Amino acid sequence: MMGTLAGAGIGMILLFAIIWWLPIILILTSSKTSGVEKLIWLALMFFFSWFSWILYMILAPVGEKAD
C-alpha cells in the first residue's frame, strides 16, 4: 500500500513538472518570435506563469517581424 502511494506521489510531481514546463518549451520552440523578444516572453513566463503564455499565444510577435 505504501509503495502505491509513493508511486502516485511521484507521478503527480512528474505531471505537475510537465505541465509547468510545457509553456516554456512551447515558447522556446516557437517561430513567432526570436532574440530579445523571446527572452522577454520567457522572463514573463517565469514571473507570471500561464497567464503570460496565454498572452504570448494571443499577442506575439509584438512588433514587426524582420524577414
N, C-alpha and C positions, 0 to 999 in steps of 0.2 A: 504494500500500500504506500509506504513512504517513497519508494522508487518511482511510482507512478506520479505522485505529487511533485517530486523533484523534476521529473521529465516534463510535466505540464508547465512548471515554472520556467524552465529553460526555454521551452517552446514559446511561451508568452513573451519572454525577454527578446528572443530572436525575432518574433513577429513585430514587436514594438520597434526594434532597431531597424528592420527593413522598412517599415512604414515611415520612420523618422528620416532615414537616408534617401528614400525614393525621390522626393522633390529636388534634393541636392544633385543627385545623379542625373535627373532629367534636365536640370539647368546646365550642368557641365557638358552634357552631350548634345544640347540643343544647338541648332544652327541659326536661331533667331538673332542671337547677339554674340558679340565677341569682345575680347580685350577688357578694357576698363569697365565697360557696361556690364559684362558678365560678372566681374568681380564685385561690383556694387550690388547686383542682384543676389549673389551668394552671401555677401555680408548681411543684406536684409533678411535672407533666409535664416541666418544664424541667430539674429536678434528677434525676428518676428515669426519664424517658422512657416506654417502652412498658409497663413494669410498672405505672405509675400509671394509664395508660389502661385497662388490664385491670381494676384495682381500681375505677376510675370506672364502668365498664360494669356491674360487679357490685354496688357499694355505693351509688352516687349515686341519689337525694339522701340525705345522711347524716341530716339532721334532718327534721322535719315540713315539708311543703311548704305555704306560706301561699297560699291561693286568694283 
